[in-house]
């Protein structure tokens, strides 16, 4: 039995694929350019990270001479961990902003 080809559906599917690729590019650019900053629990370290997870800056507030290395290490590790969480949050937020209004073929 021969199947009937729905040219309109095929055209719409191709256009939707193009749109998804365009949105994916927008998302990739947004993820790399969007930055968030977080602090260590004692606010002595500030880490700036992109939504992709790339650390772009680390600022130390106050001197290091009075800091015990183990204490500094814990604060730095906490700040980097906070940055990882912040990047994930930013990525999810950007994803929903970019893709949530896109309808699936089933919703068309």
N, C-alpha and C positions, 0 to 999 in steps of 0.2 A: 504494500500500500504506500503510495507516494505521500510524502509530507508536504504540506503547504508552507511555503516560506513567507514569513511575515517581515517584509522589508522595513516597515516602520519600526518594528521592535528591534531589528538588527541595527538600524541607524541610531536608535535611542541608546542601545547598549554600547555602541562605539562611542557615542558622545559622552555617555556616563563614564566610560573608561578614561577618556581624555580628561574629563573633569576631575576624576579621582587622582590622576597623575598630576594635574595642576595643583590640587589641594595638597598632595603629598609634598610637592616642591615647596609650597608655601609653608607647610608645617616644618620641613627640614630647615628652611631659612629662619623661621621664627625660633625654633629650638636652639639654634646656634647663636642667635643674636640676643635672645632674652636672658637677662642676668638677674640673679637674686643674691643678696648678701645675708649671711647668718653670723652669729657670734658664739663664742665658747660660753659655757655656763657662767664664768666669772667676767665676761665681757672684755677680756684682755686680748682676744684674737678674733679678727673678722675675716671671714672667707667669702669671696665672691666667686660664684659658679654660674655657668650657663645652664640652661634647661637640659642640654645634652649631657651634663655632668662634668664638663671641662672646667677645672679651677682656673680662673683668670687672674686672681689676686689674693694675697694673704697679707693682712696688716696686723702688726703687733702694737698694741696700745700699752704704753708704759715700758719701763726698762726691763731687761732680762737679768740684770746682775743679781737681783734679790730672789730670783725664781730658782727653785730646786728643779733639776732636769726632769725628774719623774713627774712632778706636778705640771710642768710645762708640757710634757709629752701627753699627759692625760687631757689637758685642756685643748691641745692641738688635735688630738684624736677625736674628741667630742665635737669640735668645730667642723672637722672634715665629715664626720658622720652626719651632723646637722645639715651640711651642704649637700650631701648625697640625698637626704630626705627632701630638702627644698627643691633640688633639681627634679626629682621624681614628681613632686607636687606641681611644679611649674609645667613640666612636660604634659601631665594629665590635663591641666587646665587649658593649655594651648590646644591640645588634641580636641577637647570638647568644644572649644570656641571655633575651631576650624572645621571639624567634621560633623558636629551634632546636627546641623541644619541640612546636611546632605541626605536626600531620600534614597532608599534602596530601590531596586527594580520592583520589588514586591509592593512598595508603597506608591509607585507611580500611578 
